[in-house]
Every structure is written in C-alpha cells, then in structure tokens.
C-alpha cells in the first residue's frame, strides 16, 4: 500500500514537472514586488532580457523543487545530504537564502508545503 502511494506521488510529481517545463511562464507570471531581476531592478517585464533570465532561473528552481519532491516520495523526508549533489547543494542554498530573506513567499510556501527541513 505504501509503495503504491509512493508510486502515485512520483507520477504526480513527474506530471507537475512536465507541466512546469512546458509552461515556463507559470511560476514567473506574477512575481512578488520584492523579487529582483538579474540587474537589480523589479521583475515581471516579459519582453526584457532580464525577464528571460528570471524565467530560466524559475525553470531551474522548479526543476530542483521537483527533484526534492521525488526525493521525499522515495525517502520520506527532505533532509538531502549536501554530498548528494546537485540536489543537496540546492537544499543547502535554499536554507541560506531563507536566512538572508532572499526567498520569495511563493517559494517559501512551496517548500513548507512539502515539509522542507529548515534546520
């Protein structure tokens, strides 16, 4: 029974991952006003080169997030060892970004929703 639940979760995460990859504007469609672009200005202007950079960053972040969700489905927790690169490094960076208050509310909520270990 638990294995079936795990398999369903993996399938759901794979579908979500494919949807995010197919629609990169999904996560960047309405960035919070405190979200800075690569040049230090406000984000959200889709036609500017910096908006393209944001889209790529959002795509990469969402891909790692999906990896973390897969990891949790398999292992039952989000405590990825830093030695398990690149996901472990990404997890460590998310903790550091939160500490420096550089994570958007949306990302904080997404990580909280899957039981991210902030410790």
N, C-alpha and C positions, 0 to 999 in steps of 0.2 A: 504494500500500500504506500509506504513512504517513498519507494523508488518510483512508483507511478506519479506521485505528486511532484517529485524532483524532475521527472521527465517532462511533465506538463509545464513546469516552471521554465525549464530550459527551452522548450518550444516557444513559450510565450515571450521569453527574452529574445530569442532569435527573431521572432516576428517583429517585435518592437525595434530591434536593432536594424533590421532591414528597412522598416518604415522610416527610421531616423536617417538612414543613409540615403534613401530615395527622396526625402524631402528635407534638405539641409536648412531651409528657412524656418522650419518648425520650431526649433529651440531659440532661434535668434530673431523671431518675428517681432517680439516686443521686449527688448532688453530693458532692465530697470534703468532709471535715470542715472544711477551711480555707476553704471557699467562703462568702463573706459575702453576706448579702442587702442590700437597699437601706437597711435601717435599722441595719445594722452587726452584726446577730445571725447565728446559724448558719442556713444554708438548709435546705431539704428538707421543710418543713411545707406540704403542698399546699393546705390549707384556708385558710391565712393570705393576706392581701393581698400581703405581701412575696413569697410563693411565686409569685403571679401575675406580679409584676414580674420575678422571675427567669425564669419561663417566656418572657415577652416578650423579655427580654434574650437568652436562649438561642436563641430563634427568629431574632432579628435576627443574632446571631453566626453561626448556622448558615447563614443566607441569604448572608451575606458570604463565608463559607467556601466555599460552593458557587460563588459568583461567582469566587472566586480559583481554584478547581479548573477552572472553564470557561476562565478567562484562561490558565492554564497549558496546558490542552489546545490552545488556539489558538496561543499564543506560545512554548510550550516552557520557560517559566520563571515564577517567582513574583515577579520584580522589577517590580512595578507602580509606575509613576511617581506621585508624590504628586499631580501635576497632574491625573491621571486620576481625578477624583472620582466617586463617593464611595469606590470601592474602594481607590484609592491612599492616601487618608486613613486608612481602616481598617487597611491593611497597616502604615502608619507607627505607628498606635496599638498594634498587636499587639507591635511591637518594643519600644515604650516600656513596655508592661505587663510584658513579659518581663523587661526590665531592672530594673523595680521589684518583680519577683517577685509580680505580681498576676495572672498567667495560671495557670489550673488545669493540673494534669498532663495531664488529658484533652485540653485544647485544645493544649497544647504538643506532645503526641504526634500529634494530628491534623495540625497544621501541619508538623511534622517529616516525617510520612509522605508529604506531597505535595511535599516539597523546598523548604519555605519558606526564603527568604533572610533570615537574621537580621542580616546585615551592614549 
